Structures are given as C-alpha cells and as structure tokens.
Amino acid sequence: KSTYGTGCFAVLNTGDQAVRSKNRLLTTIAYQIDGKPVYALEGSIFIAGAAVQWLRDGLGLIDHAARSGELAAAADPNQQVYLVPAFTGLGAPYWDANCRGAMFGLTRGAGPAEFARAALEAVCYQTRDLLEAMRGDSGSVGETVLRVDGGMVASDWTMQRLADILDASVDRPAVLETTALGAAYLAGLKCGLYPDPEAFAADWARETRFEPAMDAGERARKYAGWKDAVRRTLSGG
C-alpha cells in the first residue's frame, strides 16, 4: 500500500517476520493487535503532493491542486522534462539529505504543462524506486497490485501514469483516506466496537483499478531518464 499526501509512504506487509532491508528501506511495525506485532518494509518519499503545492503556490501554474492532472495531460509528448523534487533532499532508497531539486531536459518548447507532468511523474518514478527495492528484499516476482490512498490519488491522470510507470495494477479505494480509516478501526477494535480484523478487511472496497497501458519500450526509456536525472542530482555525484 502506498499513501500519497504531502509526502508518500509505501509499506509492504511482511507478517510476523521483521525483514532487514538490503535495499535501504526501513523495517517497521505496521500494526499490533493483542500484543502481536505485524511487520512491514517501508519506503519514504519526502515530496509527493508537496510538488503539486509548489506548482500552485510557488510557480502559480494552477489555481487548484485538482487541475494538475488536466494540465499534465496537455503536455507535449516529445518534451522529456524531468523534475527531481529534492526540495528537502531525497528519501528512500537514496537517503541524501544534501542534494537539492533540479530539472532536466528543458527546451524552449517546455512550459507549464510540461512542468506539471514532470512533477506528477516524479512521484511515479519515486514509487517505482521503492517497489524495485521491495521486490529485491522480498524476492517477489509475481504480479504486483498496488493499493493507494491519500488526497493525491483522486487524480485519474496521476494514477494511470503510476500504473504505466510501475507496469502494475493500481487500485484506488472507495474511501481515499484509508490510513485514517485504519487507525479509527484499530481504536474501535480495542474498544470492542468493531468486528475482528478479517471482517474489517473484507469491507475494503475498490473504486477504480488502473491498468498499465504504456509501451514497454517507452516505459524503459522514461525510467532510465529518471535514474540519470537522479544520478546527476545526488550530492555525491
């Protein structure tokens, strides 16, 4: 599951095993019921929705965050602009507090639409960074389905691009603030108001599933461009 708010936090449930990451992720407790912890691998992205706030408040390119996807959809596909949103450094799996944000691929043809697309795609690329690390730690090679939540997932364009970059299905829930819902459920469970965890999990409802539609060659080229942009941004590079 990956939560998209100001930042982004992706977690992979590892059950009763505390997996020590070899790919620079965090080992954490996902939740604990009746004294029994359930562990997870976690990846933290410092800037997600905050990049959209930058488009709105810093650059004045949009008047409302909801317009970011609409603007990104109008971008010229021939313009390959990358934003590395290291406004406060980069989180997992890079953990570089000293690097700072940068844009690459700017031409005279780049404008507001290309900036918006670059900001939203940066969130998708960083999520792929995390999923690649999780696959490495878990040894998983099966089909991936990413469940998402948070305010940013209301954007259809962003969720479709996320599925495209990940080459994985992305499930958006009927209740976007699933993290808050889960916290409320755990409190209610402890008070005896709610049923057992299995019943609660069964109540989870998917609103939309986004399936990857991007050509594999284009996906590979775009992600390679992102990795090169990050390499040139890191403080040690």
For each residue, the residues with C-beta under 8 A, 3 or more apart:
1: 10 11 146 147 148 149 178
2: 8 9 10 11 127 130 146 147 148 149
3: 8 9 10 148 149 150 178 179
4: 8 48 49 123 148 149 150 151 152 153
5: 8 48 49 150 151 152
6: 47 48 49 50 53
7: 44 45 46 47 48 49 50 91
8: 2 3 4 5 44 45 48 123 126 127 150
9: 2 3 42 43 44 45
10: 1 2 3 42 43 45 127 130 131 134
11: 1 2 28 30 40 41 42 43
12: 40 41 42 134 137 138
13: 30 38 39 40
14: 17 18 19 39 40 41 138
15: 38 39
16: 36 37 38 39
17: 14 39
18: 14 27 39
19: 14 27 39 41 137 138
20: 27
21: 24 25 26 27 41 133 137
22: 136 137
23: 93 132 133 134 136 137
24: 21 92 93 94 95 133
25: 21 41 42 43 92 93 130 133 134 137
26: 21 41 42 43 44 92
27: 18 19 20 21 39 40 41 42
28: 11 39 40 41 42
29: 32 37 38 39 40
30: 11 13 38 39 40
31: 37 38 182 186
32: 29 35 36 37 38
33: 36 38 186 189 197
34:
35: 32
36: 16 32 33
37: 16 29 31 32
38: 13 15 16 29 30 31 32 33
39: 13 14 15 16 17 18 19 27 28 29 30
40: 11 12 13 14 27 28 29 30
41: 11 12 14 19 21 25 26 27 28 134 137 138
42: 9 10 11 12 25 26 27 28 92
43: 9 10 11 25 26 91 92 93 129 130 133 134
44: 7 8 9 26 91 92
45: 7 8 9 10 48 91 92 123 126 127 130
46: 7 50 85 86 87 88 89 90 91
47: 6 7 50 51 85 86 87 88 122
48: 4 5 6 7 8 45 51 123 126 152
49: 4 5 6 7 52 53 65 150 151 152
50: 6 7 46 47 53 54 85 87
51: 47 48 54 55 83 85 119 120 122 123
52: 49 55 56 62 65 68 119 120 152
53: 6 49 50 56 57 58 65
54: 50 51 57 58 59 85 87 119
55: 51 52 58 59 61 62 68 115 116 119
56: 52 53 59 60 61 62 63 64 65 68
57: 53 54 60
58: 53 54 55
59: 54 55 56 112 115
60: 56 57
61: 55 56 71 112 115 116
62: 52 55 56 65 67 68 71 116
63: 56 67
64: 56 67
65: 49 52 53 56 62 68 151
66: 69 70 154 155
67: 62 63 64 70 71
68: 52 55 56 62 65 71 72 116 119 120 155 158
69: 66 72 73 120 155 156 157 158
70: 66 67 73 74 157
71: 61 62 67 68 74 75 112 113 116 117
72: 68 69 75 113 116 117 119 120 121 157 158 161
73: 69 70 113 157
74: 70 71 113
75: 71 72 79 113 114 116 117
76: 79 109 113 114
77:
78: 109
79: 75 76 105 107 109 110 114
80: 105 222 225
81: 103 104 105 106 110 114 115 117 118
82: 103 104 105 118 121 122 225 226 229
83: 51 101 102 103 115 118 119 121 122
84: 90 99 101 102 103 104 122 229 230 233
85: 46 47 50 51 54 101 119 122
86: 46 47 89 90 96 99 100 101 102 233
87: 46 47 50 54 100 101
88: 46 47 97
89: 46 86 96 97 98 99 100
90: 46 84 86 94 95 96 99 230 233 234
91: 7 43 44 45 46 94 95 126
92: 24 25 26 42 43 44 45 95 129 130 133
93: 23 24 25 43 129 130 133
94: 24 90 91 99 129 230 234
95: 24 90 91 92
96: 86 89 90 99 234 235 236
97: 88 89
98: 89 235
99: 84 86 89 90 94 96 233 234 235
100: 86 87 89 233
101: 83 84 85 86 87 233
102: 83 84 86 229 232 233
103: 81 82 83 84 106 115 118
104: 81 82 84 225 228 229 232
105: 79 80 81 82 110 225
106: 81 103 110
107: 79 110
108:
109: 76 78 79 114
110: 79 81 105 106 107 114 115
111: 114 115
112: 59 61 71 115 116
113: 71 72 73 74 75 76 116 117
114: 75 76 79 81 109 110 111 117 118
115: 55 59 61 81 83 103 110 111 112 118 119
116: 55 61 62 68 71 72 75 112 113 119 120
117: 71 72 75 81 113 114 120 121
118: 81 82 83 103 114 115 121 122
119: 51 52 54 55 68 72 83 85 115 116 122 123
120: 51 52 68 69 72 116 117 123 124 155 157 158 161
121: 72 82 83 117 118 124 125 161 165 222 226
122: 47 51 82 83 84 85 118 119 125 126 226
123: 4 8 45 48 51 119 120 126 127 152 158 162
124: 120 121 127 128 158 161 162 164 165 166
125: 121 122 128 129 165 222 223 226
126: 8 45 48 91 122 123 129 130
127: 2 8 10 45 123 124 130 131 146 162 165 166
128: 124 125 131 132 165 166 223
129: 43 92 93 94 125 126 132 133
130: 2 10 25 43 45 92 93 126 127 133 134
131: 10 127 128 134 135 144 146 166 168
132: 23 128 129 135 136
133: 21 23 24 25 43 92 93 129 130 136 137
134: 10 12 23 25 41 43 130 131 137 138 140
135: 131 132 138 139 140 141 144
136: 22 23 132 133 139
137: 12 19 21 22 23 25 41 133 134
138: 12 14 19 41 134 135
139: 135 136
140: 134 135 144
141: 135
142:
143: 168 169
144: 131 135 140 166 168 169
145: 168 169 170 171
146: 1 2 127 131 162 166 168 169 170 171
147: 1 2 171 173 178
148: 1 2 3 4 153 159 162 170 171 172 173
149: 1 2 3 4 153 173 175 176 177 178 179
150: 3 4 5 8 49 153 176 177 179
151: 4 5 49 65 154 176 177
152: 4 5 48 49 52 123 155 158
153: 4 148 149 150 158 159 172 176
154: 66 151 176
155: 66 68 69 120 152 158 159
156: 69 159 160 208 210
157: 69 70 72 73 120 160 161
158: 68 69 72 120 123 124 152 153 155 161 162
159: 148 153 155 156 162 163 170 172 208 210
160: 156 157 163 164 210 213
161: 72 120 121 124 157 158 164 165
162: 123 124 127 146 148 158 159 165 166 170 210
163: 159 160 166 167 168 169 170 210 211 212 213
164: 124 160 161 167 212 213 214 219
165: 121 124 125 127 128 161 162 214 219 222 223
166: 124 127 128 131 144 146 162 163 170 212
167: 163 164 212 214 216 219
168: 131 143 144 145 146 163 212
169: 143 144 145 146 163 209 210 211 212
170: 145 146 148 159 162 163 166 209 210
171: 145 146 147 148 206 208 209 210
172: 148 153 159 176 206 207 208 209 210
173: 147 148 149 176 178 204 205 206 207
174: 205 206 207
175: 149 178 181 205
176: 149 150 151 153 154 172 173
177: 149 150 151 180 181
178: 1 3 147 149 173 175 181 182 204
179: 3 149 150 182 183
180: 177 183 184
181: 175 177 178 184 185
182: 31 178 179 185 186
183: 179 180 186 187
184: 180 181 187 188
185: 181 182 188 189 194 200
186: 31 33 182 183 189 190
187: 183 184 190 191
188: 184 185 191 193 194
189: 33 185 186 192 193 194 196 197 200
190: 186 187
191: 187 188
192: 189
193: 188 189
194: 185 188 189 199 200
195: 199 200
196: 189 199 200
197: 33 189 200 201
198: 201 202
199: 194 195 196 202 203
200: 185 189 194 195 196 197 203 204
201: 197 198 204
202: 198 199
203: 199 200
204: 173 178 200 201
205: 173 174 175
206: 171 172 173 174 209
207: 172 173 174
208: 156 159 171 172
209: 169 170 171 172 206
210: 156 159 160 162 163 169 170 171 172
211: 163 169
212: 163 164 166 167 168 169 219
213: 160 163 164
214: 164 165 167 218 219
215: 218 219
216: 167 219 220
217: 220 221
218: 214 215 221 222
219: 164 165 167 212 214 215 216 222 223
220: 216 217 223 224
221: 217 218 224 225
222: 80 121 125 165 218 219 225 226
223: 125 128 165 219 220 226 227
224: 220 221 227 228
225: 80 82 104 105 221 222 228 229
226: 82 121 122 125 222 223 229 230
227: 223 224 230 231
228: 104 224 225 231 232
229: 82 84 102 104 225 226 232 233
230: 84 90 94 226 227 233 234
231: 227 228 234 237
232: 102 104 228 229 237
233: 84 86 90 99 100 101 102 229 230 237
234: 90 94 96 99 230 231 237
235: 96 98 99
236: 96
237: 231 232 233 234
